[in-house]
Amino acid sequence: MPEVLSSESKVRSATSAWAKMGIVDSISKATRTPALTRIRPAMCIERFSLLERPAVHTMCKGGAFMQPKELMANDKIIVLQAQLGEWDNLNHLIVCTKTNQAVIVDPFDGDYWLSMCEQRGWVLKQIWLTHSHWDHSKGVEAVKQALGDSVLVKCHAFERQRGWEGEVDEEWVHEANSHVNLSCGELRFEAHCTPGHTPGHTTFVGEGVVISGDCLFLGRCGRTDLFGGDPVAQRSTLHYLREHMQHLPGDTLVLPGHQYQLEDGQTPTTMKISEVLQTNEALLALDDDQAWAALPFLAFDDSMAERARRQRAQQ
């Protein structure tokens, strides 16, 4: 079994490395900030090179390869999920069983997914990014170095508004709260532009899953105070998503970008859409201005928020 670190241990381990880079003011300050026990400190920084970032390992204690969780497997589709890195990132691999073609959503560790596809005989053809924050796009470089032009990286063009300069082969340009169609082999998906957490955040819907990135978590929604975030856009997006999800089968699985603890202490990595609609704090607050304004997770008083404020002031 993988070695499981406590939330405090994860924060201390992460902030130790980030403090050396100046991303947080100090280890003691970061670890005593309540927000950082809920939001990991690598959610938005792109200015540092990969060599400057803390190393992340995808091996279990003892050196064994960490196997992903199989969420869905039938004669049409396989969906795998792996929690990679120290910030509870959830990566998702989608495989068309008819063609053996695969797409990875938000690769944190490119080498991990390259090894997985090689082991299983799958052909990795695409990378879909829900958004461009470092912890969701870190693995792109390794995959492109290994596979070159045979794998296509796709992301929404609006992510450029936050200064992101990552390598992309295809940029979507559809408007907020609308979608375009995607495919992986014979599988069909919709890429919904769902801004709020970032300008071009994208949610992928189809084949029995909703891959919601950092727009919608299982118990709440993503923060909006980072550079490129917009609380008004986030609320509009959640109205749009809620309406769309209400027309999907109740057993559709919601797959978020992070594993965060729910109010009851549970830490699931997936949930049926019917339960999300009934229990998600952000969705339940949408129609009440007071309740929405009181949500504690839209903004945090931490070093990342301060950096975002400075970036906005420079515009």
Stockholm file with secondary structure:
# STOCKHOLM 1.0

chainA/1-315         MPEVLSSESKVRSATSAWAKMGIVDSISKATRTPALTRIRPAMCIERFSLLERPAVHTMCKGGAFMQPKELMANDKIIVLQAQLGEWDNLNHLIVCTKTNQAVIVDPFDGDYWLSMCEQRGWVLKQIWLTHSHWDHSKGVEAVKQALGDSVLVKCHAFERQRGWEGEVDEEWVHEANSHVNLSCGELRFEAHCTPGHTPGHTTFVGEGVVISGDCLFLGRCGRTDLFGGDPVAQRSTLHYLREHMQHLPGDTLVLPGHQYQLEDGQTPTTMKISEVLQTNEALLALDDDQAWAALPFLAFDDSMAERARRQRAQQ
#=GR chainA/1-315 SS CCCCCCHHHHHHHHHHHHHHTTSSSCHHHHHTCGGGGTSCTTSSCCSSCGGGSCCCCCBCTTSCBCCCEEEEESSSEEEEEEEETTTTEEEEEEEETTTTEEEEESCSCHHHHHHHHHHHTCEEEEEECSCCCHHHHTTHHHHHHHHGGGSEEEEEGGGGGGTCCCCCSEEECCCTTCEEEEEETTEEEEEEECCSSSTTCEEEEETTEEEEETTBCSSSBCCCCSTTCCHHHHHHHHHHHHHHHTTSCTTCEEEESBCCCCTTSCCCSCEEHHHHHHHCHHHHHTTCHHHHHTCTTSCCCSHHHHHHHHHHHHC
#=GC SS_cons         CCCCCCHHHHHHHHHHHHHHTTSSSCHHHHHTCGGGGTSCTTSSCCSSCGGGSCCCCCBCTTSCBCCCEEEEESSSEEEEEEEETTTTEEEEEEEETTTTEEEEESCSCHHHHHHHHHHHTCEEEEEECSCCCHHHHTTHHHHHHHHGGGSEEEEEGGGGGGTCCCCCSEEECCCTTCEEEEEETTEEEEEEECCSSSTTCEEEEETTEEEEETTBCSSSBCCCCSTTCCHHHHHHHHHHHHHHHTTSCTTCEEEESBCCCCTTSCCCSCEEHHHHHHHCHHHHHTTCHHHHHTCTTSCCCSHHHHHHHHHHHHC
//
